Amino acid sequence: MKKSRAVSRSKSASKSVSKKSLVGIVTGSPNDLATVVKVRDTLTELDIPSEIVLASAHRTPHKVIAYLERAHKEGVQVLIGCAGMANHLAGVLASHSHLPVIGLPLSGGVMSGLDSLLATVQMPPGVPVATVAVDGARNAALLAARILALKYPEIEARLEQTAKRERARYEQTSAEALAKYIKHS
């Protein structure tokens, strides 16, 4: 029974977005959840199913590995590793998975996120991690969506609509700022 369910899920996944999580958001500390939830919120805005998992590369590496095994079986297609300071989480995800991994370095500690950024972006050959800005939750979600849009045309369409809304919001805000601060002669 399980085998046929997995087969039918993969067949339907090629036609439309799955209801199961497509993006696994893994964070190393409960202190980071306020930022990490912004990743999930952006994915939800794009109607992309995701899940947040709390597992530390240093404190609970067995949970990271167990999650990756489950994620592979359940059809997760993109991973986002979120951590601060000595951020090895994204690298651990990438070293134990063939899935695309996005590293989201988080601020905190004495270096305000620079240590996390450097730890995330400096991966050895064969362990690729795409890295976004420190605390760049929205961009991490949008990058995950762009990766998924290669397979799911409906996600590409939602990304296009989101980009149009964001451009319109920028134009409106710019016009308001110009009207407020610059007098026309």
C-alpha angles and dihedrals in degrees: 000000000000092000095055091047090055091048094050091047092054092047092052092043090066090058103041142359113288122239088224119086113285094179125051113203110197121188129184101213138034086224089070097055095098089064096035092055088062088064091054092045092055091048090049089051087056091046092244114145114233142162135213118222125187109215129137124219088214106031102034109016090154089063091052092053093044090051092050091052090051093043092054092050094047097049104255105165105185130034127205116197113201122188144131137224110007090018106189095145098095091047092050090050091050094046092054099039142053090211121107110268126204117197117215108192112204130212123243139095126062095310097051093231100316090109090051092048093051093045090052100044098044101075122156121246111285095029104084120188123175106217130204129193124293106282088003094149096150093050091048089055093044091050090051088050091050090052090050091046088068087070103025117054091192090062090050089053091050090049090053091051091048091051090050091051092048092049091049091049090050092049091049093048091047092051091049092049092049091049092049101044107026122059115210118226 
